Amino acid sequence: MGRAVSFRTAIRGLTPGEQALAVDVFGQAVRLQTVRFLKSPWPFDRAFVAGRWFGRDWIVWPGRGLPTDFTTAPLAVQAVFIHEMVHVWQAQTGVNLLAAKLRAGDSAAAYRYPTDDGCDWCRLNIEQQAMMVEHRFRLSRGGAVPAGARFYADRLPFRP
């Protein structure tokens, strides 16, 4: 027989370190106390935000890859956390994530955003918005991204 899954270990809130990391990126724009991680079983191998349910904002994360604290995880994993937190913010501001995801699609093109002067945050789909915030985060930690700091500062709505 398989091992029983404990809901205590399958669901967790943000650690104090993760909250500080989110505030560093989003300022006070995200209600952090309502965010919960739900470990997903196989076959779910990607993180995603299921939206707001029962007064909580749910990030479903592959169970084997959910760190106990994202602040100690590699930059690439932290960047995915920030990307998913953008979707939490979108849900908290009234975006229907399912409908928006269906409109955006899931190809590589759905995640690419323009890096010229015509790039307008409000015209981007949910994945493009999340990638812009993820890229600004990576840049702030020394990562290589498609644009410079001024590009992101001029377009992103978050002022930490």
C-alpha positions, 0 to 999 in steps of 0.5 A: 500500500502507498504511504498516506499523505498528511495534509499538514505536510501537503499544505503550508504557508509562506515562511518569514523569509519567503514573505520578506522575499515577496515584499522585496519584489512586490512591496505591499501589493500582495496579501501574503498571509493568504498564500498557501502551497499545496504539494502536488502528486505525480503527474503534475510536474509544474508549478501553477496558481489554482487561484483563490479558493476558500479565502486562500491563494493556492500555489500548486507545486510539484511535491518533490520539488517544494523547498522548505524555504525558497530563500535557500533554494537556487536562483532558478527555483526562487525565480519560479516562486516569484513568477507564480507570486505574480499570478497570485497578485493577478488573482487577488486583483480580480483576474480570472486565471483560467480564462486568462491562461486560455487566452495566453496559451502555453507556448514559448511565445506566450511567455515572450514580451517585447523589449522595445519602447512599445512594451505596455504592461497593461497589454501583456498577457498574464504569462508575459507579465509574470516573466517580466517580474521574474526577469527583473528579479533575476536581474536584481540577483545578477542573472542575465535577462532580455532587458536592462534595469531601467526597462523594468523599472519604467514598466512594472507596477510594483514599487518595493 
